[in-house]
Amino acid sequence: MAALRRGIAKNVISLERAEEALEDYLDLPLTRHGHQSLLQSILELRSNFSAYDATYVALAEKLDAELLTTDAPLRRAVKAHTKINLAT
């Protein structure tokens, strides 16, 4: 939602396209994972990651999953401080 809001505010995308993107997102077969089981890991990652980024890192660790991000600083931190595989 933040990206859609920002795109609309900067006139990068139209409201109509943002609404279409939202509909497409809602159609995705996603699984929601709660954060409570991640809280201890998030706290343990505090030295190298923001709480926001640590949430994704902790979930990737818990699921033994690759992490997909276009955030270069997060990619560098993951490479330096974890054994998580980064998706390309």
C-alpha positions as semicolon CSV with decimal commas, in nm:
position;residue;x (nm);y (nm);z (nm)
1;M;0,000;0,000;0,000
2;A;0,287;0,235;0,072
3;A;0,425;0,187;-0,279
4;L;0,084;0,241;-0,438
5;R;0,022;0,551;-0,229
6;R;0,364;0,690;-0,315
7;G;0,312;0,616;-0,686
8;I;-0,019;0,798;-0,688
9;A;0,122;1,093;-0,492
10;K;0,413;1,130;-0,736
11;N;0,188;1,083;-1,040
12;V;0,384;0,774;-1,140
13;I;0,069;0,564;-1,155
14;S;-0,296;0,651;-1,187
15;L;-0,554;0,578;-0,921
16;E;-0,716;0,336;-1,164
17;R;-0,389;0,142;-1,209
18;A;-0,332;0,139;-0,832
19;E;-0,679;-0,006;-0,781
20;E;-0,604;-0,274;-1,043
21;A;-0,276;-0,355;-0,871
22;L;-0,459;-0,386;-0,539
23;E;-0,711;-0,624;-0,693
24;D;-0,425;-0,830;-0,841
25;Y;-0,257;-0,842;-0,501
26;L;-0,575;-0,959;-0,330
27;D;-0,602;-1,239;-0,586
28;L;-0,256;-1,378;-0,500
29;P;-0,251;-1,710;-0,310
30;L;-0,062;-1,569;-0,011
31;T;-0,011;-1,718;0,333
32;R;-0,003;-1,478;0,626
33;H;0,247;-1,551;0,903
34;G;0,193;-1,395;1,241
35;H;0,473;-1,202;1,407
36;Q;0,447;-1,327;1,763
37;S;0,660;-1,635;1,703
38;L;0,926;-1,410;1,546
39;L;0,960;-1,155;1,825
40;Q;1,256;-1,319;2,003
41;S;1,448;-1,352;1,677
42;I;1,366;-0,994;1,581
43;L;1,510;-0,877;1,912
44;E;1,821;-1,090;1,861
45;L;1,877;-0,933;1,517
46;R;1,866;-0,578;1,659
47;S;2,238;-0,507;1,613
48;N;2,233;-0,551;1,237
49;F;1,876;-0,487;1,122
50;S;1,592;-0,246;1,184
51;A;1,292;-0,406;1,348
52;Y;1,111;-0,389;1,015
53;D;1,392;-0,563;0,821
54;A;1,453;-0,809;1,105
55;T;1,095;-0,927;1,071
56;Y;1,160;-1,041;0,714
57;V;1,494;-1,192;0,808
58;A;1,345;-1,381;1,104
59;L;1,061;-1,514;0,887
60;A;1,302;-1,627;0,615
61;E;1,509;-1,806;0,880
62;K;1,200;-1,969;1,033
63;L;1,074;-2,090;0,694
64;D;1,422;-2,179;0,568
65;A;1,335;-1,962;0,270
66;E;1,519;-1,732;0,033
67;L;1,477;-1,361;0,088
68;L;1,376;-1,150;-0,211
69;T;1,447;-0,778;-0,184
70;T;1,561;-0,489;-0,400
71;D;1,687;-0,304;-0,091
72;A;2,066;-0,297;-0,140
73;P;2,155;-0,221;0,225
74;L;1,931;-0,507;0,341
75;R;2,092;-0,743;0,088
76;R;2,440;-0,649;0,216
77;A;2,337;-0,696;0,579
78;V;2,179;-1,035;0,506
79;K;2,497;-1,147;0,328
80;A;2,717;-1,022;0,611
81;H;2,518;-1,139;0,911
82;T;2,308;-1,441;0,816
83;K;2,319;-1,766;0,625
84;I;1,997;-1,683;0,440
85;N;2,004;-1,728;0,064
86;L;1,907;-1,423;-0,134
87;A;1,677;-1,473;-0,430
88;T;1,794;-1,319;-0,753
